[in-house]
Amino acid sequence: MSERLVVIGFGPVASSLVEGLLPAVRSKELDLTVLGAEERAAYNRVLLAEVAIGAAKPEHLGMADEPRLRAAGVDLRLGTAATGVDRARRVVHTADGPVPYDRLVFATGARPVIPSLAGLNFDPHADTELPSGVLVLRTLDDALQLQSVLREDGRVLVLGGGILGLEAALAMASAGYRPVLVHHGPAPLGRVVDADGGTLLIRQLEAAGVQVFSGVRATGVQKQNGRFHALATETHGLLHADALLVSTGVRPRTELAEGCGLAVGSGIAVNEQLMADSSGRLFAVGDCAEVAGRRPAGLLAPGWAQAGWLADYLLSHPAPHPSAPAPDLGCMQGPQAQGGEILMLKGQGLELTAAGTVQAGFFDDPAQQVTVYADPASGRYLKIVARHGVPTGFLTLGLPRTGAELALGFERGSALPVDPSLLLRLDAPFEDAQAPAGADDQLCRCSGATYGQVAQAVQAGCSTVQEVGANCRAGTGCGGCKERIEEMLRLPAQI
Ligand SMILES: Cc1cc2nc3c(=O)[nH]c(=O)nc-3n(C[C@H](O)[C@H](O)[C@H](O)COP(=O)(O)OP(=O)(O)OC[C@H]3O[C@@H](n4cnc5c(N)ncnc54)[C@H](O)[C@@H]3O)c2cc1C
C-alpha cells in the first residue's frame, strides 16, 4: 500500500515540496493530499504590492501548475482548511471530514500581526475580522482590496516601519499615489539603521513620494459609517485617510500544532531535521516553522531549502512502522539555513542592504572597527561595524554592488579587505572595477541558484527568464535578479 502523506497549507513552500515529491506520486508510491485554505493554488506573495498598484496581474503570480499536479495524482483540496489534527488516530480534520495520514507536514505559513489598538480585536490564533478600510497585505484578496481603494484615489496610511510596509508604500508612490508611512521609532527599519542612515532613508522615502511620520504612538482606529476614518494617536492627533494598511509584522500560524499538543515557540518547534516530535511522522516547513530554536525568517529562501531537503528525506526514508522505535537522526544534516540575516529593500530607486546592527559609534569600544562613508547629496551611505576584521553589522544605501558584496561576506563570515574603502569601487561608474561573477556565486537570493546553474540552464536551451525559472527556480521569488538573468541570456558566454 502506498504511504499517505498529508500537507497542510499550499503556499510557495508547500508547492516546492509537492514538486519534489511528484515522481513518487506519479509512480503511486505516495498518496499525497494537500489541504489549502485559500481557493487559489500557491502564488508569489512577494508581488502582491505590484498587484495592488496594477503593475502585475493576479494570474502572473502563480507558482503551481494545478492541472499538472492533479493529472500526476495529487489530491489537491483548495478552499479546504484543516481544523484539527488527531495524532493518536493519525487524521486531519476538515469541514468535509477526516483525512488519514501516515506522515504529516505543516506548511501553514504566517498571518499578519494586528496591533492591539482600540477598535481592532486582535486574536493571535485566528484571522482577525478587520473593520472596513483596515487592510493587510498577505493574500491576493488583500491586494485586490487595496487595489480598489487606490483606484478610487484613496489616501492610504501604512502603519509600520518594517520592510514590507516600506515596500508597499514605495510601490504605491511609484504608481503616483501619495501614501503616508506612520511608525513609532525615530526612523523606519529601526533595528538595522543608525541615526544618520535613518535620516537619509527618510529623505529618500520622501523624495520617492512617501510621506513619513516618525515617533507616532497610535492608540486606536476611528470609524465613520462603519468604515475606517482616522488613526488616533497620542503624538500626532487624528491622522485621517481612506484606508489603513497594517504592516506590523507576521506571526506563524501555529494553532493547529498547538491544538494537537506539539511544542510551539516562535513557530512550530522542529529539530534540524524538521521533525515536530519523536514519532518521525510530523514535520513543519516554511514560515510556520521554528527550526532548532531559530525564529522563522519569513523569507522564501530558507523555506525552499527546507522543502527541497524534506522532499528528498521523505522519498528516501519510508514512514516508520507503528511499532518501530523513533528514528535516530542525530547525526543527519538538516537543510542548510539560508538568508534571514540580510535585509534588502526593493523599491523604486531606493537600494538598501543591511544586516546585524550598526548603532555603534567610532569610539564606543576599542575592539570594534567602525567604518563610515557618507555622501548624502547623492544618496549614498555605508556603515560597517566589525570585530577582528569581520563585520557584525553593515548598512548600505545607494550602493547596491557594495551592499551585495557585504551581504555575501556577512553570510560567509568573511573578513573585510584591509582597506574597506576598496569595497566602494564596486559601485564606481566604470564597469571594469566590478568583479566578474564566478560559477559558484549566488545569483538568486530567494532560490539560492548560482551563476553556474543559470549558465547551465541557458546552455540547456532556456531562452527566457521564465524558462530559466522553470529549470532552476532562479528569478521566481522577489524578481530582484531578473535583470542579471536577462544579461546572461543576452551574453551566455560570460560564465
Ligand atoms: C507583501 C509580501 C512581500 C514579501 N516579499 C518577500 C521578499 O521580497 N523576499 C522573500 O524572500 N520573501 C518575501 N515575502 C515572504 C514570503 O512570501 C513568505 O516567506 C512565503 O510566502 C512563505 O511561504 P509558506 O508557504 O511557508 O507560507 P504562506 O505563504 O503563508 O502559505 C501558507 C498557506 O497555508 C495556508 N493555511 C494556513 N493554515 C491552514 C490550514 N489550517 N489549513 C489549510 N491551509 C492552511 C494559508 O492559507 C496559506 O495559503 C513577502 C511576503 C509578503 C506578504
The ligand as an SDF file (V2000), in Angstrom:
LIG
                    3D

 53 58  0  0  0  0  0  0  0  0999 V2000
    3.8440   41.5220    0.5560 C   0  0  0  0  0  0  0  0  0  0  0  0
    4.9070   40.4810    0.8160 C   0  0  0  0  0  0  0  0  0  0  0  0
    6.1870   40.6710    0.2920 C   0  0  0  0  0  0  0  0  0  0  0  0
    7.1720   39.7000    0.5230 C   0  0  0  0  0  0  0  0  0  0  0  0
    8.4190   39.9080   -0.0020 N   0  0  0  0  0  0  0  0  0  0  0  0
    9.3590   38.9430    0.1420 C   0  0  0  0  0  0  0  0  0  0  0  0
   10.6430   39.0720   -0.4840 C   0  0  0  0  0  0  0  0  0  0  0  0
   10.9490   40.0640   -1.1360 O   0  0  0  0  0  0  0  0  0  0  0  0
   11.5300   38.0390   -0.3530 N   0  0  0  0  0  0  0  0  0  0  0  0
   11.2070   36.9200    0.3600 C   0  0  0  0  0  0  0  0  0  0  0  0
   12.0260   36.0030    0.4360 O   0  0  0  0  0  0  0  0  0  0  0  0
   10.0120   36.7760    0.9640 N   0  0  0  0  0  0  0  0  0  0  0  0
    9.0840   37.7580    0.8740 C   0  0  0  0  0  0  0  0  0  0  0  0
    7.8600   37.6020    1.4740 N   0  0  0  0  0  0  0  0  0  0  0  0
    7.6340   36.4220    2.3500 C   0  0  0  0  0  0  0  0  0  0  0  0
    7.2470   35.1750    1.5640 C   0  0  0  0  0  0  0  0  0  0  0  0
    6.1220   35.4340    0.7820 O   0  0  0  0  0  0  0  0  0  0  0  0
    6.9930   34.0620    2.5580 C   0  0  0  0  0  0  0  0  0  0  0  0
    8.2160   33.7400    3.1750 O   0  0  0  0  0  0  0  0  0  0  0  0
    6.3860   32.8300    1.8960 C   0  0  0  0  0  0  0  0  0  0  0  0
    5.1060   33.1160    1.4010 O   0  0  0  0  0  0  0  0  0  0  0  0
    6.2900   31.6790    2.9090 C   0  0  0  0  0  0  0  0  0  0  0  0
    5.6750   30.5780    2.2980 O   0  0  0  0  0  0  0  0  0  0  0  0
    4.9160   29.4710    3.1370 P   0  0  0  0  0  0  0  0  0  0  0  0
    4.4140   28.5020    2.1170 O   0  0  0  0  0  0  0  0  0  0  0  0
    5.7560   28.9960    4.2470 O   0  0  0  0  0  0  0  0  0  0  0  0
    3.6880   30.2150    3.8490 O   0  0  0  0  0  0  0  0  0  0  0  0
    2.4800   31.0460    3.2460 P   0  0  0  0  0  0  0  0  0  0  0  0
    2.8900   31.7380    2.0020 O   0  0  0  0  0  0  0  0  0  0  0  0
    1.9550   31.8640    4.3660 O   0  0  0  0  0  0  0  0  0  0  0  0
    1.4150   29.9400    2.8420 O   0  0  0  0  0  0  0  0  0  0  0  0
    0.7750   29.1670    3.8160 C   0  0  0  0  0  0  0  0  0  0  0  0
   -0.5570   28.6800    3.2450 C   0  0  0  0  0  0  0  0  0  0  0  0
   -1.1180   27.7730    4.1860 O   0  0  0  0  0  0  0  0  0  0  0  0
   -2.4960   28.0250    4.2770 C   0  0  0  0  0  0  0  0  0  0  0  0
   -3.0050   27.5390    5.5590 N   0  0  0  0  0  0  0  0  0  0  0  0
   -2.7690   28.0390    6.7950 C   0  0  0  0  0  0  0  0  0  0  0  0
   -3.4330   27.3430    7.7260 N   0  0  0  0  0  0  0  0  0  0  0  0
   -4.1050   26.3570    7.0580 C   0  0  0  0  0  0  0  0  0  0  0  0
   -4.9820   25.3220    7.4600 C   0  0  0  0  0  0  0  0  0  0  0  0
   -5.3340   25.1490    8.7470 N   0  0  0  0  0  0  0  0  0  0  0  0
   -5.4930   24.5120    6.5070 N   0  0  0  0  0  0  0  0  0  0  0  0
   -5.1540   24.6550    5.2010 C   0  0  0  0  0  0  0  0  0  0  0  0
   -4.3440   25.6540    4.7660 N   0  0  0  0  0  0  0  0  0  0  0  0
   -3.8210   26.4810    5.6830 C   0  0  0  0  0  0  0  0  0  0  0  0
   -2.5970   29.5350    4.1650 C   0  0  0  0  0  0  0  0  0  0  0  0
   -3.9130   29.9190    3.8030 O   0  0  0  0  0  0  0  0  0  0  0  0
   -1.5760   29.8010    3.0640 C   0  0  0  0  0  0  0  0  0  0  0  0
   -2.1660   29.7140    1.7970 O   0  0  0  0  0  0  0  0  0  0  0  0
    6.8670   38.5380    1.2790 C   0  0  0  0  0  0  0  0  0  0  0  0
    5.5690   38.3600    1.7910 C   0  0  0  0  0  0  0  0  0  0  0  0
    4.6090   39.3210    1.5770 C   0  0  0  0  0  0  0  0  0  0  0  0
    3.2270   39.1180    2.1560 C   0  0  0  0  0  0  0  0  0  0  0  0
  1  2  1  0
  2  3  1  0
  2 52  2  0
  3  4  2  0
  4  5  1  0
  4 50  1  0
  5  6  2  0
  6  7  1  0
  6 13  1  0
  7  8  2  0
  7  9  1  0
  9 10  1  0
 10 11  2  0
 10 12  1  0
 12 13  2  0
 13 14  1  0
 14 15  1  0
 14 50  1  0
 15 16  1  0
 16 17  1  0
 16 18  1  0
 18 19  1  0
 18 20  1  0
 20 21  1  0
 20 22  1  0
 22 23  1  0
 23 24  1  0
 24 25  2  0
 24 26  1  0
 24 27  1  0
 27 28  1  0
 28 29  2  0
 28 30  1  0
 28 31  1  0
 31 32  1  0
 32 33  1  0
 33 34  1  0
 33 48  1  0
 34 35  1  0
 35 36  1  0
 35 46  1  0
 36 37  1  0
 36 45  1  0
 37 38  2  0
 38 39  1  0
 39 40  1  0
 39 45  2  0
 40 41  1  0
 40 42  2  0
 42 43  1  0
 43 44  2  0
 44 45  1  0
 46 47  1  0
 46 48  1  0
 48 49  1  0
 50 51  2  0
 51 52  1  0
 52 53  1  0
M  END
$$$$
